[in-house]
Amino acid sequence: MEIKKLGVLGCGQMGSGIIQVFAQAGYEVMAVDSIQEMLDKGLKGIEKRLASRVEKGKLPPIEKDTIMGRIKTSRKMEDLADCDLIEEAVPEDLELKKKAFAQLDRICKKETILGSNTSGLSVTDMAAATKRPDRLLGIHFHNPAPVMQLLELVKTIMTSQETIDAVKQWGTTLGKTVVVAPDVGGFIVTRLFTPFLLGAVRMLEAGIATRDEIDTSMKLAVNHPMGPLEVIDFIGLDTELSIAETLYEETKDPKYAPPLLLKKMVTAGWLGRKIGKGFYEYK
Ligand SMILES: NC(=O)c1ccc[n+]([C@@H]2O[C@H](COP(=O)([O-])OP(=O)(O)OC[C@H]3O[C@@H](n4cnc5c(N)ncnc54)[C@H](O)[C@@H]3O)[C@@H](O)[C@H]2O)c1
């Protein structure tokens, strides 16, 4: 299985970072999003991040143009047909992802490997929506994708060892450290990290500490670069709520139960940094 041409479906917060990782590693990338503005915004973000590396002397200016030149965009899923591997990064909604994979399965050549960036949804359910469950797996990048070193692969009982071996090898060409996790809700990282984040919302909700007291305490006591409420703003409150709902549904463990405050903030449309307001306000 040779992995050369890459595709990304969904050019939001994660998709844009993943496209950058792929292009920086020397791969040709076809980026598809149903909304043109998201493609424009995603590309602008990549250009800005690369320009900042050029300014700091970390990237030769010519290299920035070469990287940008490897990226093509489209609003049509059909343009992903000849990719060797496609990474899906549409919103954290199982039905949406199943539909997208069923469509990709129909469109793509039979060798194409399909990966999902899901934070914690059932990869098995996504694989079952296709006729290539042996070639579908979770390929979980962490946020921000160009910075975070971990690549968490998720193997279902249907994923072939050949697929895992090929993707593991390819993952190292991106400069990432690869771990393989089983398909249980939240895999390794989200399963461990979610109770901590939800605990911070509960603490705020119960009036035990203020937003700044919680975030400052965790930054200074545990040396986290961001406090937990800042992290939820960064992830997106809608994404965090969906993760909590999935994990609670699967485990019925109260530590994953979505706090009422999180639900209310999502209903209010306060989705975090991406819309300019969450636990904090952003210009
Ligand atoms: N945000 C994080 O911190 C984070 C971290 C790790 C993993 N993830 C996971 O990555 C995935 C994407 O999250 P995000 O934060 O980038 O979401 P996002 O809402 O920022 O972006 C999703 C993008 O998908 C596009 N889209 C929706 N339906 C589509 C379709 N049918 N075809 C093509 N494009 C479509 C939207 O227009 C949007 O641009 C989710 O599964 C999420 O759980 C998120």
The ligand as an SDF file (V2000), in Angstrom:
LIG
                    3D

 44 48  0  0  0  0  0  0  0  0999 V2000
  -11.5120   20.9440   17.8660 N   0  0  0  0  0  0  0  0  0  0  0  0
  -10.6130   20.1540   18.4650 C   0  0  0  0  0  0  0  0  0  0  0  0
   -9.8850   20.5610   19.3790 O   0  0  0  0  0  0  0  0  0  0  0  0
  -10.4670   18.7210   18.0060 C   0  0  0  0  0  0  0  0  0  0  0  0
   -9.3400   17.9900   18.3930 C   0  0  0  0  0  0  0  0  0  0  0  0
   -9.1850   16.6800   17.9160 C   0  0  0  0  0  0  0  0  0  0  0  0
  -10.1740   16.1300   17.0990 C   0  0  0  0  0  0  0  0  0  0  0  0
  -11.2710   16.8690   16.7500 N   0  0  0  0  0  0  0  0  0  0  0  0
  -12.2760   16.2670   15.8740 C   0  0  0  0  0  0  0  0  0  0  0  0
  -12.0360   16.7240   14.5460 O   0  0  0  0  0  0  0  0  0  0  0  0
  -13.3100   16.7800   13.8310 C   0  0  0  0  0  0  0  0  0  0  0  0
  -13.5020   18.1770   13.2630 C   0  0  0  0  0  0  0  0  0  0  0  0
  -13.5440   19.1010   14.3250 O   0  0  0  0  0  0  0  0  0  0  0  0
  -13.3290   20.6800   14.0910 P   0  0  0  0  0  0  0  0  0  0  0  0
  -13.1460   21.2740   15.4350 O   0  0  0  0  0  0  0  0  0  0  0  0
  -12.3280   20.9080   13.0200 O   0  0  0  0  0  0  0  0  0  0  0  0
  -14.7820   21.0860   13.5090 O   0  0  0  0  0  0  0  0  0  0  0  0
  -15.2080   22.4180   12.6980 P   0  0  0  0  0  0  0  0  0  0  0  0
  -16.6450   22.6090   12.9890 O   0  0  0  0  0  0  0  0  0  0  0  0
  -14.2220   23.5130   12.9900 O   0  0  0  0  0  0  0  0  0  0  0  0
  -15.0020   22.0050   11.1390 O   0  0  0  0  0  0  0  0  0  0  0  0
  -15.8000   21.0830   10.4500 C   0  0  0  0  0  0  0  0  0  0  0  0
  -15.7730   21.4150    8.9600 C   0  0  0  0  0  0  0  0  0  0  0  0
  -16.4500   20.3810    8.2270 O   0  0  0  0  0  0  0  0  0  0  0  0
  -17.2040   20.9950    7.1700 C   0  0  0  0  0  0  0  0  0  0  0  0
  -18.2690   20.0600    6.7710 N   0  0  0  0  0  0  0  0  0  0  0  0
  -19.3990   19.7350    7.4350 C   0  0  0  0  0  0  0  0  0  0  0  0
  -20.0710   18.7790    6.7600 N   0  0  0  0  0  0  0  0  0  0  0  0
  -19.3490   18.4920    5.6440 C   0  0  0  0  0  0  0  0  0  0  0  0
  -19.5230   17.6000    4.5600 C   0  0  0  0  0  0  0  0  0  0  0  0
  -20.5570   16.7730    4.5040 N   0  0  0  0  0  0  0  0  0  0  0  0
  -18.5990   17.5950    3.5580 N   0  0  0  0  0  0  0  0  0  0  0  0
  -17.5330   18.4200    3.6100 C   0  0  0  0  0  0  0  0  0  0  0  0
  -17.3010   19.2800    4.6350 N   0  0  0  0  0  0  0  0  0  0  0  0
  -18.2060   19.3150    5.6300 C   0  0  0  0  0  0  0  0  0  0  0  0
  -17.7010   22.3050    7.7660 C   0  0  0  0  0  0  0  0  0  0  0  0
  -18.0370   23.2370    6.7560 O   0  0  0  0  0  0  0  0  0  0  0  0
  -16.4760   22.7370    8.6000 C   0  0  0  0  0  0  0  0  0  0  0  0
  -15.5990   23.5260    7.8170 O   0  0  0  0  0  0  0  0  0  0  0  0
  -14.3790   16.3600   14.8360 C   0  0  0  0  0  0  0  0  0  0  0  0
  -14.6360   14.9950   14.7050 O   0  0  0  0  0  0  0  0  0  0  0  0
  -13.7080   16.6400   16.1860 C   0  0  0  0  0  0  0  0  0  0  0  0
  -14.2310   15.8740   17.2380 O   0  0  0  0  0  0  0  0  0  0  0  0
  -11.4310   18.1720   17.1760 C   0  0  0  0  0  0  0  0  0  0  0  0
  1  2  1  0
  2  3  2  0
  2  4  1  0
  4  5  1  0
  4 44  2  0
  5  6  2  0
  6  7  1  0
  7  8  2  0
  8  9  1  0
  8 44  1  0
  9 10  1  0
  9 42  1  0
 10 11  1  0
 11 12  1  0
 11 40  1  0
 12 13  1  0
 13 14  1  0
 14 15  2  0
 14 16  1  0
 14 17  1  0
 17 18  1  0
 18 19  2  0
 18 20  1  0
 18 21  1  0
 21 22  1  0
 22 23  1  0
 23 24  1  0
 23 38  1  0
 24 25  1  0
 25 26  1  0
 25 36  1  0
 26 27  1  0
 26 35  1  0
 27 28  2  0
 28 29  1  0
 29 30  1  0
 29 35  2  0
 30 31  1  0
 30 32  2  0
 32 33  1  0
 33 34  2  0
 34 35  1  0
 36 37  1  0
 36 38  1  0
 38 39  1  0
 40 41  1  0
 40 42  1  0
 42 43  1  0
M  CHG  2   8   1  16  -1
M  END
$$$$
